[in-house]
Amino acid sequence: MKTAAAGAVGIALLTLTAPAARAVGESTSGATGVICGTDGSTGLSVGTAHARDCATALQVASAYTRSWNSGGGEGATTVHVAGSSWSCRERPGPLNPYQECVETGGTGRWVTLTS
């Protein structure tokens, strides 16, 4: 019993002390990736498929939340970042909705904003 409790505490500590780039899964409809940080305007977590795309993901999130805050929050929104167009919209999640942006050039790159 004590071993199980100690193991649970250890897992909780590892979860709390994990680095900024960590696995995502639940809120991205089964997609996995990394958390890049938080959006400065909303405080939402910003995620993407690969750590190498984090700088762009944070820029996409910022452009999307600027558009969203200026009245474009309903329906799909297109933002232009780093020479690419991204289609952004709210998606239903397993627990809560989340925001997702997908690069329109067919590269398969995506960005999520989750609470």
N, C-alpha and C positions, 0 to 999 in steps of 0.2 A: 504494500500500500504506500509506504513512504517513498519507494523507488518510483512509482508511477507519478506521485505528486511532484517529486523532484524533477522528473523528466518533463512534466507539463510546465513547470516554472522555467526550466531551461529553454524550452521551445519558445515560451512567451518572451523571454529575454532576448533570444536570437531575433525574433520578429521585431522587437522594438529597437534593436540596435543594428538592423540591416542597413547596408549602404543605400544611397539615393537611387541607384539604378538596380531595381529588383523586379522579380517576375510579377506579371499581371495575368489575370485569366478571367475571373468571374465577371467583371463588368464589360469585357470586350467580346461578348458572345462566343467564348471559347478560344479566341485568339490569345496568344501569349506574347509577351514583349517585356519592355522595361518602363519603369516610372522615371521620367526625366527631371521632375521637379514640380513646382506649382505655378499656375498662371498668376501673375502679379495683380490682375484686376479682380479675379473671382476667388482666388485661393484654391481652385480646383486642381487636382492632380493631373499632370499631363503625361501621357504614355504614348509609346510607339513601338514598333517591332524590334528595332535595333538601336543600341546605345549610340552608334555612329550618326544616327538621325536626330538625336536629342536637340541640338541647336536649332534645326529647322522646325522640329515639333513645337518647341517653345515659341518660335516666331509665328507659326500657324495658329497656335492657341491664342496668342496675343491679338493677332489680326481678327480672328473669329470673335473673340469677346468684345473687341472694339465695335465690330459690326453689330453684334448682338445687343450691346448696350445702347447703340444709337438707333434702336428701333427695329433691327432686322432679326429679332429673336424667334419669330414664327416661320416655320417652313425652312426649306433649304437655302443656304447662303453660299456664295462663291467668294473666296478670298484668294489673293495673289501674293505669293511669298517665294522668294529665292528663285524667281524665274518660272514658277509652276503655278497652276491653278488648282485649288482644293475645293471640293464640294463638301459643305458642312451641314449637319442637321442633328436633331435630337433622335436618339434611338431608344427603344425599350430595353431595359436591362432585366436581369433575373430578380433583382430587388428594387432598384431605382433606375429611372432613365439616365442616360449619359449622352454626352455630345461626341460626335465622331466626324472627323474630316478625312476624306479620301482624295488622294492626288488624282486628278482627272486624266492624266497622261497614260494611264494603264500600267503604272509601275508596280502597283500593289501596295504602295506606301500609305500608311494611315496614322492618324493621331486621335487619341481619345482624351476627353476631359471628364473626370469622374470625381464624385465627392467621397 
